[in-house]
Amino acid sequence: MLEILLYIVFFASALFLIFVILLQEGKGGGLSDAFGGAGADTFGVRAGGINRFTFGLFFVFMVSALSLHLTGDTEAGSVMKEDPASVLPGLIAPEIPAENP
């Protein structure tokens, strides 16, 4: 149940972070001009408020990503502990018997 909640927070924060970053005005304008230029005034006074909001959203994104990593099952998805021949049978060449002189 906790892992599902973390996935929801992770994906929601990722999508919202993309949206907020696209709204910010760069040096040459940005996508915020297409919405009437109100991107910087949406979340606070001038650009300082949106910068703090973006950093906070980034912090939520990183904490959820690290939490998902730490709560994940380390045994289930590990490919490194398995025999490479069983994981990728077509990529490992069969042994060629030595020729008898």
N, C-alpha and C positions, 0 to 999 in steps of 0.2 A: 504494500500500500504506500509506503514511504517513497519507494522508487518511482511509482507512477506519479506521485505528487511532484517529485523532483524533475521528472521528464516534462511535465506540464509547465512548471516554472522555467525550466531551461529553454524550451521551444518558444514560450510566450515572450520571455525576455529577449531571445535572439531576434524574433520578428519585430518586436517593438524597438529594439536597439537599431536595427536596420532602418526602420521608419524615421526615428528621431535623428539619426545621422544624416539621412537624406534631406531632412527639413532644415538642417543648419546651413547658414550662409557661409560660403567659402570666400576666397579672395575675389573670385570673378562672378559672384552671384551664386546660384544654386537652384535646386529644385524648389526651394522655398519661394522663389519668385513666381513660380507657376501657380502657387496657392495664394497669391496676393502679398507675399513678403512678410507674413505674420509669423514665421517660424521662430524668430528670436523672441518675440513678445508672448508666445504661447505659454511658456513655462516659467516666466519670471521677468525680472527687470533686465532688459537688454540681453546680451549674450551670456552674462554671468550665470543667470538662472538655468539656462538650457545646458550650459557646460557642466554645472553641478548635477543636474538631473541625468545627463548622459553618463557621467562618471558613476553615479549611484546605480544606474541600470547596468553598467558594465560590471560593477562589483557584484550585483545579484547574479548576473550571467556567469561570472567566474566561480563564485561560491557554489552555484548549482552544478556547474560542470565538475568541479573538484569533488563535490559530495556524491555525484553519480559515479565518479571513478572509484571513490573509496567504498561505496556501498555495493559495487558490482562484485559478481562472483568471479574470483580469480582462476578457479579450476575449470569452469565450464567452457570458456571461450579461448583458452590457451592453445595455440597451435604449436608453440615451441616445444612443449613437453611430449608431443606425439611423435611417432616414427614418420619421417618425411615420406617414406614409400606409401604409407597408408593414406596420407593427406593428399599428396600429388603423385599418383601412380604413373602418369604419363611422362613426367618430367625427369624421372630418374632412370638412367640407362641400366639395362640388365647387365649382370656380370657375364663377360665372355670367357668361356673356358680356354685355358692355355692349350696351345697346339702341342702335340707330341712329335718330337723330331724323329 
